[in-house]
């Protein structure tokens, strides 16, 4: 009669004894019975003798039920909470590891398998990326662990399980982390009527969770390919298509998209094109905007030759939107109309500060600039010029530059507002100062920030030639030029700022501003040549301010 552990649960000892026999039939019978009762009888299996015997059977190529032995050993190790060994043996058990079984054992090992697989795939992806960067003959820093074929089979089965259960987002999330573009594509294409939702989900995941820029680029290429190959064009999310094209730096393709939208005669899709243009101007860099505008201008000429007036008008409107003129006008109108700052607050601060402390006067002027940013309301500064005139040197530079904060975006009136500061004709009691002129150049850059044009660039370059080698003026010109050329990656402007830095190696005032300007021009460029030049200059530089500015410039890249 069998011994029992309780009234309902039989002991596993008879079946454990069968495993110690050298007769395969008995061993197989014992393993089958143990497999049925393993969840409550696992503690009866001696680790040093019986468990080792089961593992030996799992490794013995002559034993007919190797997979069963591996499955039993895996479950024992699972209950011992040695999950890595348990997973290894579960993979050895092949079909005995049933992914469709809804048990804690299976779910735990699946999670273990997925996490290990993701780490291995990410390591392999990074190793391949480094190999491409360093060349085929480059020595690998560390050996990348090879992924077991049995693990690949389990992961593929897990993906199939997600597809069968219509858990497409779960599959996409795992596939993205495991660098499996093939499964991302399969999950999106299988989602049927939910395809648009899953495309948006994948785009969001790529933007927010992926740390690898290289893999994010691969995902964007995949999404763009899926969008372009879809037959149900009426359901296109054109906004996400444009975002993918920007990430991939495809301005010509974006121009084609906008052209397609404005050409549809009986729909309002041209309004989508206008909104996309506004979004691009608000979120994308100047380099992309410039190339996109040039591509659209070429299309305008082509349509003019075909006498397609409606398309020409709409494309021209998009070019105007991309220039920022409409946005700036609307922003200024809105902020000016809704400016509810209390002038009495700043007047009371002025009374409390008095005329003696230059630091407090400067802080008050800064407060006024923050209160009235983008509103064009410079009444306080204009009405209190004698009081502001108590400022000297760099405080005067800051006070003048704050006109750029108040009038940011007011490009049409920029010279009218700042002209007196450039010419020194501000007021009879306000003699001209190089710090005021420098501040005016900085303010001019703030007004035109991130909206470069040939005319504005020429004005700043002329500023260098008209500075008379004055350090403070060149400081203001460099900062202003960097602001208007932000993220343009314009090599000519970068070289101009670099020459200013090199030609004034002994001037920390000029060198610091030129270095910041170089960084602003190359924001996000990751340009190896310019980074190497800046690093070399840091090594040769003694001025702490210039070293700090060049370090910031490198960080901006």
Secondary structure as UniProt FT lines:
FT   HELIX           13..19
FT   HELIX           24..41
FT   HELIX           42..44
FT   HELIX           47..51
FT   HELIX           52..59
FT   TURN            61..62
FT   TURN            64..65
FT   HELIX           66..79
FT   TURN            80..81
FT   HELIX           83..92
FT   HELIX           94..96
FT   TURN            99..100
FT   HELIX           104..134
FT   TURN            136..137
FT   HELIX           149..164
FT   TURN            165..166
FT   HELIX           168..177
FT   TURN            178..179
FT   HELIX           181..190
FT   HELIX           192..194
FT   HELIX           195..208
FT   HELIX           213..229
FT   HELIX           233..235
FT   HELIX           238..247
FT   TURN            248..249
FT   HELIX           251..263
FT   TURN            265..266
FT   HELIX           269..283
FT   HELIX           286..305
FT   TURN            306..307
FT   HELIX           309..323
FT   HELIX           325..337
FT   HELIX           343..353
FT   HELIX           358..371
FT   TURN            372..376
FT   HELIX           379..383
FT   HELIX           385..388
FT   TURN            389..390
FT   HELIX           393..406
FT   TURN            407..409
FT   HELIX           411..413
FT   HELIX           414..423
FT   TURN            428..429
FT   HELIX           434..447
FT   TURN            448..450
FT   HELIX           454..465
FT   TURN            468..469
FT   HELIX           471..484
FT   TURN            485..487
FT   HELIX           491..503
FT   TURN            504..506
FT   HELIX           508..521
FT   TURN            522..524
FT   HELIX           528..540
FT   HELIX           544..556
//
